Amino acid sequence: MIKLLRLVLVVIFGLFFSRAFFITGLRHSYYLAQAGENRVKTEAVPAPRGVMVDRDGRLVATNILVDGKTTRHYPDGEVVAAVVGYLSEGKGVVGLEKQYQIDLAGVAGQRLVSETAGGSEVEEVGLREPEPGKKLSLNLDLGLQTAAYQALKDKLTEVGKGGSVIVSAVNGEVLALVSLPSFDPNLFIQDGKRGGEGGVYTDVDGVVADETRKPLFNRAIGGSFPPGSVFKLVPAVAGLSEGVIGANDLIEDSGEIVVGPYRFGNWYFDKYGKTEGKINVKKALARSNDIFFYRLGEKLGVDRLTAYAKRLGLGEKTGIDLPGEVSGLLPTPLWMEKEKGERWFLGNTYHLAIGQGDLLMTALQVNRMTAAVVSGLKCHPRLVGKSECTDLGLSRAAIETVKEGMKMVCQEGGTGFVFFNLKGAVMCKTGTAQHGGEEAKPHAWMVVVIPRGDTPQWLVVTVMLTDAGEGSEQAGPVARQIVDYILKD
């Protein structure tokens, strides 16, 4: 029995010694390497996100330290929300933050540190520096952006609902783009610091859940609306370019046109019971005379009218460097038959010629259309970098005639009464777009062209207020406040 016990003990000790020899001798280098790996930890080093600055170098989006942590920050809060968008988990969701995500994000670095078994750092053994994101220099003018925001905000306290403002140069550079109601993009940053204009919302849930005011809806590029009389610039330049009408040709304002059971009236006759007599295209623009443009649309025909509208960029995205743009709707006889199962009648041409019916445009499309009409250039709007422009080959004489009519809009006798005292220094077009039946207030539109220097540097101001009322009365004062800022500046 003792001998058996000794044998068992010998075998057990033999197994221990052989295992120890295997680990410390034959497999020593392998286990040493494994132990070394356990002591080294890899850490990602975040890259600083690229900042955004306006055309004068003023910060639009930057990074700040909050409680020792680098945090994204938008100093002007909801003033710039329609342009910059916001971040979620460090990535751009909408706006320029999304459009230029790759450029802004940079490349993360890597840090190697040795640690004790308890997880305490011993030393840094390696470092690959992060590559910071690129700096974005915007065409935006932050002062003008703020002025446009304030002018629109002030008006919306009176008329409610929503609206947008766009100011661009004819060459496509976007200097201001505002959509209201809006939100403070800093709300979407964890532990973020509120901007100077924080708005009415105090948390993200309030922004996302508000289906009435829709603060996340970018009305400038994502909302399409009937343009009303601002569209009359299209049949005007088309009719003159095609020789359908001359600059001094007259059409009589009959107050109304009756076709079978359908009646097509002029606003002046319907409101005051008066007519304008015989008028040319310049006075028709100045007075926004519906009868003139009904007749002009009839002379042009729907095919030529829609061809010029398409040429001026309607029914397509402008190509702005912002996500979320919609293309609007340019109705045609083929579209009418395919989508509605109806034939196109003369009455449809009448409606189209005054910017009504099924026609839908974004505020940005109206802005670009106006720039194209006064310059003959169709440019892709840009918030960053230079735009590509195409010469549309429009008749120069036609353009000059339309410009004269637009000057008359903002002079005594025109519809743009809030600009009368500028005595022809600007060119305008008003628009009052009916929608949603007799009970709904119309959308109010105003476009103003400010000539300065070479034509590509001319500025185009577009104001749109939803469900606000008459264009010159409601959108006009907003445009005037912005124009005064530009002329003073």
KESETI-958335 format. One record per residue (C-alpha): residue in one letter; x, y, z. Coordinates in pm, 1 decimal. Example, Ala and Ser with C-alpha at 12.3 -4.5 7.8 and 13.67 -1.06 7.14 Angstrom:
BEGIN
timar	x	y	z
A	1230.0	-450.0	780.0
S	1367.0	-106.0	714.0
//
This chain:
BEGIN
timar	x	y	z
M	0.0	0.0	0.0
I	285.0	239.4	85.2
K	461.6	150.4	-238.7
L	141.6	227.2	-436.0
L	106.6	565.4	-263.1
R	470.4	654.0	-341.0
L	412.6	562.3	-707.2
V	106.4	787.3	-727.2
L	298.2	1079.2	-573.1
V	587.5	1028.2	-816.9
V	346.9	1033.5	-1112.8
I	172.3	1351.7	-987.2
F	499.5	1540.1	-932.2
G	618.6	1421.6	-1270.2
L	313.9	1571.6	-1439.4
F	361.2	1908.8	-1262.5
F	730.2	1930.3	-1351.8
S	672.0	1835.3	-1715.0
R	397.5	2102.2	-1748.2
A	617.9	2364.5	-1587.5
F	902.6	2275.4	-1824.3
F	662.8	2298.0	-2121.5
I	543.0	2646.1	-2024.9
T	871.1	2799.1	-1906.4
G	1093.0	2627.7	-2154.9
L	942.4	2511.6	-2482.6
R	651.8	2769.6	-2492.2
H	822.4	3054.6	-2307.0
S	834.0	3299.1	-2602.1
Y	468.9	3236.4	-2696.7
Y	329.4	3308.8	-2352.0
L	559.2	3607.8	-2309.3
A	412.6	3761.6	-2624.0
Q	60.9	3691.3	-2503.8
A	131.4	3859.8	-2173.7
G	273.5	4161.1	-2356.7
E	-41.2	4197.2	-2563.6
N	-251.8	4197.3	-2253.2
R	-57.2	4497.9	-2121.4
V	-110.2	4716.0	-2435.7
K	-442.8	4889.5	-2507.1
T	-549.7	5064.0	-2829.7
E	-756.2	5382.3	-2804.9
A	-918.9	5580.3	-3087.4
V	-831.9	5951.4	-3094.0
P	-1126.7	6149.8	-3239.6
A	-1047.1	6394.9	-3519.5
P	-1158.3	6754.2	-3458.9
R	-1458.0	6822.2	-3685.9
G	-1399.3	7089.3	-3946.9
V	-1542.8	7432.2	-3873.7
M	-1769.6	7635.0	-4102.4
V	-1717.3	8004.8	-4160.7
D	-1912.1	8259.7	-4362.4
R	-1769.1	8458.1	-4654.2
D	-1600.9	8700.5	-4409.5
G	-1454.9	8432.0	-4184.3
R	-1718.8	8449.4	-3909.2
L	-1789.1	8118.7	-3734.8
V	-2108.1	7941.1	-3839.0
A	-2025.4	7599.3	-3687.6
T	-1734.2	7530.9	-3451.5
N	-1613.2	7310.7	-3164.6
I	-1599.0	7413.3	-2797.9
L	-1496.9	7251.1	-2470.8
V	-1781.0	7160.6	-2234.3
D	-1673.9	6993.2	-1909.7
G	-1342.6	6896.7	-2068.1
K	-1508.2	6736.8	-2372.2
T	-1496.2	6871.6	-2729.9
T	-1851.1	6949.9	-2843.2
R	-2002.7	7077.6	-3168.0
H	-2148.1	7425.7	-3139.4
Y	-2353.8	7659.2	-3357.5
P	-2312.4	8010.0	-3210.3
D	-2618.9	8155.8	-3384.2
G	-2857.5	7872.8	-3303.5
E	-3172.1	7855.5	-3514.4
V	-3060.9	8144.8	-3737.1
V	-2846.5	7899.8	-3934.9
A	-3037.2	7572.5	-3880.5
A	-3176.6	7554.8	-4236.8
V	-2820.5	7574.4	-4368.6
V	-2604.7	7373.7	-4126.9
G	-2853.4	7100.9	-4025.7
Y	-2742.8	6903.0	-3720.3
L	-2543.8	6600.8	-3598.6
S	-2652.6	6267.3	-3454.7
E	-2387.4	6046.4	-3293.5
G	-2119.0	6257.1	-3455.0
K	-2253.4	6234.4	-3811.5
G	-2436.5	6493.2	-4019.5
V	-2807.0	6416.7	-4055.9
V	-2925.5	6705.9	-4271.9
G	-2787.9	7034.9	-4405.9
L	-2424.2	7106.7	-4477.3
E	-2325.3	6875.6	-4191.5
K	-2459.4	6586.0	-4400.3
Q	-2366.9	6719.2	-4744.9
Y	-2000.1	6757.5	-4648.1
Q	-1979.8	6483.0	-4383.6
I	-1664.8	6321.6	-4528.2
D	-1479.5	6653.4	-4556.3
L	-1583.4	6772.5	-4211.1
A	-1528.3	6445.9	-4024.1
G	-1152.2	6409.3	-4078.6
V	-972.4	6082.5	-3992.9
A	-950.4	5947.3	-3637.4
G	-606.7	5878.3	-3488.8
Q	-487.4	5591.5	-3267.3
R	-313.4	5579.8	-2930.3
L	-131.3	5276.7	-2780.9
V	-89.5	5268.7	-2404.4
S	49.6	5008.2	-2165.8
E	-156.3	4924.2	-1858.6
T	-121.9	4731.8	-1537.6
A	-331.4	4423.5	-1475.5
G	-567.1	4651.3	-1282.8
G	-618.4	4878.1	-1585.3
S	-406.0	5174.5	-1474.0
E	-214.2	5346.0	-1753.2
V	162.5	5302.8	-1731.9
E	285.5	5488.3	-2039.7
E	200.7	5585.5	-2397.3
V	387.4	5353.2	-2630.7
G	259.4	5479.8	-2967.4
L	50.7	5757.9	-3124.0
R	-92.3	5823.4	-3470.3
E	-220.1	6179.6	-3478.6
P	-577.5	6235.2	-3607.2
E	-632.2	6432.6	-3929.0
P	-865.6	6727.0	-3853.3
G	-1172.1	6780.1	-4071.9
K	-1155.4	7040.3	-4346.8
K	-1262.8	7397.9	-4289.7
L	-1569.4	7492.9	-4497.7
S	-1576.6	7849.7	-4627.5
L	-1936.9	7932.7	-4714.5
N	-2081.6	8184.4	-4958.9
L	-2320.6	8273.2	-4676.5
D	-2311.7	8625.4	-4532.0
L	-2387.9	8578.2	-4162.5
G	-2497.4	8939.6	-4115.9
L	-2741.4	8913.7	-4404.2
Q	-2856.5	8570.9	-4284.0
T	-2936.9	8720.3	-3943.6
A	-3116.8	9018.3	-4096.9
A	-3328.2	8789.4	-4317.3
Y	-3407.3	8563.8	-4021.8
Q	-3516.1	8857.2	-3806.4
A	-3729.5	9015.8	-4080.1
L	-3912.4	8687.7	-4141.2
K	-3950.9	8611.9	-3770.3
D	-4097.5	8955.4	-3701.7
K	-4357.2	8910.8	-3976.7
L	-4454.5	8560.8	-3870.3
T	-4546.6	8688.8	-3525.5
E	-4824.9	8877.6	-3709.0
V	-4938.8	8631.4	-3974.8
G	-4838.4	8296.3	-3819.0
K	-4772.1	7973.2	-4013.8
G	-4430.7	7961.5	-4186.0
G	-4211.2	8097.8	-4457.9
S	-3869.8	8120.9	-4615.8
V	-3621.7	8374.5	-4745.2
I	-3343.3	8324.6	-4997.3
V	-3089.0	8583.3	-5106.2
S	-2852.0	8483.5	-5382.7
A	-2629.1	8645.6	-5639.0
V	-2722.0	8592.0	-6003.0
N	-2403.1	8382.9	-6033.0
G	-2551.5	8122.8	-5797.1
E	-2379.7	8212.2	-5469.5
V	-2631.9	8174.3	-5185.2
L	-2582.4	8454.6	-4932.5
A	-2877.7	8375.4	-4705.5
L	-3124.0	8088.7	-4670.3
V	-3382.6	8091.2	-4391.4
S	-3678.1	7867.4	-4310.9
L	-3918.0	7930.7	-4022.4
P	-4036.0	7791.0	-3785.6
S	-3690.8	7660.0	-3701.8
F	-3494.3	7503.6	-3414.9
D	-3163.1	7532.8	-3235.6
P	-2934.2	7260.1	-3379.9
N	-2739.9	7262.3	-3052.1
L	-3033.6	7072.1	-2897.8
F	-2922.8	6762.9	-3091.2
I	-2572.6	6776.0	-2937.2
Q	-2537.7	6584.2	-2610.7
D	-2450.9	6835.3	-2337.4
G	-2448.6	7104.1	-2605.9
K	-2452.2	7474.8	-2529.3
R	-2751.8	7672.7	-2659.9
G	-2700.9	7919.6	-2942.1
G	-2762.2	8292.2	-2932.0
E	-3104.8	8237.0	-3092.9
G	-3229.5	7932.0	-2907.5
G	-3590.5	7950.4	-3022.9
V	-3896.9	7819.9	-2843.2
Y	-3790.5	7456.8	-2806.7
T	-3600.6	7332.9	-2500.8
D	-3530.8	6974.3	-2603.5
V	-3509.5	6743.7	-2904.8
D	-3840.6	6572.2	-2829.3
G	-4021.0	6902.7	-2862.1
V	-3864.0	6965.7	-3203.2
V	-3931.3	6620.1	-3343.6
A	-4285.5	6587.0	-3210.5
D	-4420.3	6922.8	-3333.8
E	-4631.3	6824.2	-3635.4
T	-4809.7	7159.6	-3640.1
R	-4520.7	7403.4	-3677.6
K	-4287.0	7146.8	-3843.2
P	-3955.2	7308.2	-3744.0
L	-3750.8	7036.4	-3918.7
F	-3921.1	7109.8	-4253.4
N	-3694.4	7320.8	-4474.4
R	-3949.8	7533.3	-4659.7
A	-3686.3	7699.0	-4878.7
I	-3584.3	7383.5	-5066.1
G	-3813.1	7104.1	-4947.2
G	-4153.4	7269.6	-4981.0
S	-4323.8	7321.1	-5317.6
F	-4606.3	7573.3	-5346.2
P	-4807.5	7743.4	-5621.7
P	-4603.6	8052.5	-5715.2
G	-4885.2	8275.5	-5830.9
S	-4794.1	8589.3	-6021.2
V	-4416.6	8572.6	-5971.6
F	-4437.9	8309.2	-6248.5
K	-4563.9	8574.1	-6494.8
L	-4200.2	8653.0	-6566.4
V	-4190.3	8327.4	-6766.0
P	-4469.0	8393.3	-7020.4
A	-4344.6	8752.1	-7046.7
V	-3989.4	8658.5	-7150.1
A	-4117.9	8364.7	-7358.4
G	-4371.6	8573.5	-7550.6
L	-4117.2	8847.6	-7623.7
S	-3841.5	8601.5	-7718.9
E	-4072.1	8408.0	-7952.1
G	-4206.3	8723.4	-8115.3
V	-4560.0	8634.6	-8008.6
I	-4586.9	8982.7	-7864.3
G	-4381.2	9298.5	-7902.5
A	-4272.3	9532.0	-7627.6
N	-4539.3	9786.5	-7723.1
D	-4818.0	9553.9	-7837.9
L	-5144.3	9606.5	-7650.9
I	-5398.3	9366.5	-7507.0
E	-5724.7	9495.6	-7363.4
D	-5812.9	9415.8	-7005.9
S	-6175.1	9299.2	-7025.6
G	-6193.5	9232.2	-6651.0
E	-6289.2	8869.0	-6708.1
I	-6288.9	8594.6	-6969.2
V	-6579.1	8349.5	-6986.5
V	-6528.1	8013.5	-7157.0
G	-6849.8	7808.0	-7145.3
P	-6934.4	7760.4	-6777.0
Y	-6590.1	7878.2	-6662.8
R	-6492.9	8229.4	-6565.7
F	-6136.7	8366.6	-6546.5
G	-6119.3	8704.6	-6376.8
N	-5856.2	8969.2	-6309.7
W	-5788.6	9055.2	-5946.1
Y	-5842.0	9429.7	-6004.3
F	-6185.3	9372.8	-6154.9
D	-6286.2	9119.1	-5891.3
K	-6173.7	9343.1	-5603.7
Y	-6266.6	9690.9	-5729.9
G	-6486.1	9632.9	-6036.6
K	-6239.5	9820.7	-6256.6
T	-6035.9	9742.3	-6569.2
E	-5697.0	9867.7	-6691.4
G	-5786.3	9938.4	-7055.7
K	-5532.5	9848.9	-7325.4
I	-5191.6	9766.3	-7176.5
N	-4852.3	9643.9	-7293.7
V	-4637.3	9375.0	-7131.4
K	-4448.3	9620.4	-6909.5
K	-4765.1	9759.8	-6756.8
A	-4909.2	9408.6	-6735.6
L	-4613.0	9310.5	-6518.4
A	-4637.3	9629.9	-6314.5
R	-5008.0	9573.7	-6248.0
S	-4986.6	9191.8	-6243.8
N	-5277.6	9186.8	-6488.1
D	-5426.4	8839.7	-6519.9
I	-5624.0	8907.0	-6839.6
F	-5307.2	9007.5	-7025.5
F	-5129.0	8687.7	-6921.7
Y	-5430.8	8466.6	-6994.8
R	-5424.2	8600.6	-7350.7
L	-5045.9	8580.3	-7376.2
G	-5051.8	8219.9	-7255.6
E	-5315.0	8141.9	-7518.3
K	-5099.1	8298.7	-7791.9
L	-4791.2	8106.6	-7679.3
G	-4968.9	7775.5	-7637.4
V	-4897.6	7526.2	-7363.4
D	-4604.6	7358.7	-7541.6
R	-4399.3	7675.8	-7579.9
L	-4498.2	7799.3	-7236.3
T	-4385.7	7478.6	-7063.3
A	-4072.6	7460.6	-7280.3
Y	-3959.6	7802.3	-7156.0
A	-4052.8	7714.7	-6799.0
K	-3837.2	7401.8	-6821.8
R	-3557.2	7604.1	-6978.4
L	-3567.5	7836.0	-6677.6
G	-3533.7	7543.0	-6437.3
L	-3890.9	7459.7	-6337.7
G	-3985.4	7100.2	-6267.9
E	-3628.0	7005.2	-6174.8
K	-3401.5	7032.7	-5874.0
T	-3169.8	7332.7	-5878.9
G	-2872.6	7121.7	-5767.6
I	-2798.8	7320.0	-5452.7
D	-2541.9	7156.3	-5224.2
L	-2799.6	7073.5	-4956.2
P	-2981.5	6740.9	-4913.3
G	-3360.8	6730.9	-4911.8
E	-3438.1	6942.3	-5219.0
V	-3757.0	6863.8	-5414.0
S	-3821.4	6925.2	-5783.6
G	-4163.1	7091.3	-5766.7
L	-4410.7	7020.6	-6046.9
L	-4434.7	7158.9	-6399.6
P	-4765.9	7025.9	-6538.8
T	-4795.3	6938.7	-6907.6
P	-5072.5	6783.0	-7118.8
L	-4891.9	6447.6	-7104.8
W	-4860.4	6469.9	-6726.0
M	-5227.9	6565.3	-6698.1
E	-5340.2	6264.4	-6901.2
K	-5102.3	6020.0	-6729.8
E	-5145.0	6130.6	-6366.8
K	-5501.0	6265.0	-6358.2
G	-5663.5	6088.7	-6652.1
E	-5784.0	6423.7	-6787.9
R	-5738.2	6622.6	-7106.9
W	-5562.4	6958.3	-7111.0
F	-5797.0	7246.4	-7190.9
L	-5750.6	7616.1	-7261.5
G	-5846.7	7688.0	-6901.8
N	-5543.6	7487.8	-6784.6
T	-5321.0	7709.4	-6999.5
Y	-5483.9	8017.4	-6849.1
H	-5414.6	7891.7	-6497.5
L	-5054.2	7801.3	-6580.4
A	-4987.9	8141.2	-6738.1
I	-5057.8	8315.3	-6404.9
G	-4874.5	8060.1	-6189.3
Q	-5177.9	7870.4	-6066.3
G	-5339.2	7532.6	-6134.8
D	-5113.3	7233.3	-6072.7
L	-4787.4	7430.3	-6096.2
L	-4566.7	7397.8	-5786.3
M	-4231.8	7562.4	-5716.5
T	-3985.7	7587.8	-5430.9
A	-3869.1	7927.0	-5309.6
L	-3522.3	7839.5	-5439.7
Q	-3663.4	7765.5	-5786.6
V	-3841.4	8101.2	-5788.0
N	-3514.8	8266.7	-5687.2
R	-3317.9	8098.5	-5966.2
M	-3593.6	8158.9	-6222.3
T	-3590.7	8531.2	-6143.7
A	-3210.9	8546.8	-6169.3
A	-3225.5	8368.3	-6505.6
V	-3491.2	8602.6	-6645.2
V	-3294.7	8921.0	-6564.5
S	-2955.7	8781.9	-6671.5
G	-3009.6	8506.7	-6926.1
L	-2796.3	8275.8	-6708.9
K	-2914.9	7962.5	-6530.4
C	-2680.1	7884.0	-6241.9
H	-2669.7	7600.7	-5989.9
P	-2709.0	7757.4	-5641.8
R	-2413.1	7694.8	-5413.0
L	-2350.1	7746.7	-5043.0
V	-1989.6	7630.3	-5084.6
G	-1770.1	7703.1	-5386.3
K	-1845.6	7841.2	-5730.3
S	-2150.3	7763.3	-5938.5
E	-2173.2	7637.1	-6293.7
C	-2380.8	7865.4	-6515.2
T	-2541.6	7811.9	-6855.6
D	-2626.1	8086.6	-7104.1
L	-2991.0	8024.7	-7196.4
G	-2968.9	8217.5	-7521.4
L	-3268.5	8434.5	-7438.2
S	-3341.2	8743.4	-7644.6
R	-3153.5	9036.6	-7492.4
A	-3429.8	9273.3	-7604.8
A	-3684.9	9051.6	-7429.4
I	-3480.7	9055.3	-7109.7
E	-3451.2	9435.5	-7115.1
T	-3826.6	9475.6	-7164.7
V	-3904.6	9242.9	-6873.2
K	-3656.0	9429.8	-6653.3
E	-3829.5	9759.1	-6735.4
G	-4162.4	9604.0	-6636.9
M	-4010.1	9476.8	-6311.3
K	-3884.4	9827.2	-6230.4
M	-4238.8	9955.8	-6281.3
V	-4370.3	9700.6	-6027.8
C	-4190.1	9892.1	-5752.2
Q	-4276.2	10239.8	-5876.4
E	-4594.2	10446.4	-5844.6
G	-4876.0	10257.3	-6012.9
G	-4720.4	9914.1	-5962.8
T	-4819.8	9647.9	-5710.2
G	-4501.5	9665.0	-5499.5
F	-4606.0	9970.5	-5301.3
V	-4359.6	9921.6	-5013.9
F	-4073.9	10001.0	-5257.9
F	-4217.1	10311.0	-5422.8
N	-3983.1	10553.4	-5242.6
L	-3675.5	10378.4	-5385.1
K	-3776.9	10530.9	-5720.7
G	-3683.7	10243.3	-5950.3
A	-3358.8	10144.2	-5779.4
V	-3475.6	9781.9	-5764.3
M	-3675.5	9542.1	-5982.2
C	-3966.9	9344.9	-5835.9
K	-4251.4	9102.4	-5887.2
T	-4531.5	9029.9	-5643.8
G	-4731.9	8709.0	-5617.6
T	-5051.9	8602.7	-5442.3
A	-5104.1	8229.8	-5487.7
Q	-5447.3	8080.0	-5426.1
H	-5463.9	7726.8	-5286.8
G	-5687.2	7497.3	-5084.2
G	-6025.8	7651.8	-5166.4
E	-6191.5	7984.0	-5092.7
E	-6145.2	7965.5	-4716.0
A	-5764.2	7930.9	-4721.6
K	-5551.1	8242.5	-4722.8
P	-5319.5	8263.6	-5025.8
H	-4944.0	8219.5	-5011.4
A	-4763.6	8554.4	-5028.9
W	-4461.6	8595.2	-5259.3
M	-4219.5	8877.1	-5332.7
V	-3905.4	8877.3	-5545.7
V	-3669.6	9174.1	-5563.0
V	-3361.6	9217.7	-5780.8
I	-3094.7	9460.0	-5658.7
P	-2867.1	9571.6	-5942.8
R	-2508.7	9636.9	-5834.3
G	-2192.2	9614.7	-6043.5
D	-2178.2	9344.8	-6310.4
T	-2494.7	9143.2	-6370.7
P	-2356.2	8820.0	-6214.8
Q	-2318.2	9013.8	-5888.2
W	-2679.0	9135.6	-5881.4
L	-2869.4	9008.6	-5579.4
V	-3208.3	8835.2	-5589.2
V	-3424.8	8836.0	-5275.4
T	-3711.7	8585.6	-5258.2
V	-3968.3	8588.7	-4977.2
M	-4248.3	8333.5	-4937.0
L	-4505.4	8326.6	-4656.0
T	-4748.5	8035.9	-4634.2
D	-5118.9	8109.3	-4583.4
A	-5042.4	8474.7	-4518.5
G	-5249.0	8681.1	-4761.5
E	-5170.8	8922.5	-5043.3
G	-4810.4	8919.9	-5170.1
S	-4715.2	9286.3	-5166.8
E	-4893.1	9348.1	-4836.4
Q	-4744.8	9055.1	-4642.9
A	-4423.6	8943.1	-4815.2
G	-4338.4	9294.4	-4934.0
P	-4242.3	9438.8	-4590.8
V	-4015.0	9139.8	-4520.8
A	-3837.7	9190.5	-4851.4
R	-3811.4	9564.9	-4788.9
Q	-3644.4	9512.4	-4450.1
I	-3385.4	9283.0	-4613.6
V	-3329.4	9515.9	-4909.9
D	-3274.4	9810.3	-4674.5
Y	-3009.3	9608.7	-4491.1
I	-2834.3	9526.1	-4818.9
L	-2844.7	9882.9	-4951.6
K	-2720.7	10022.6	-4621.3
D	-2445.8	9760.0	-4593.3
//
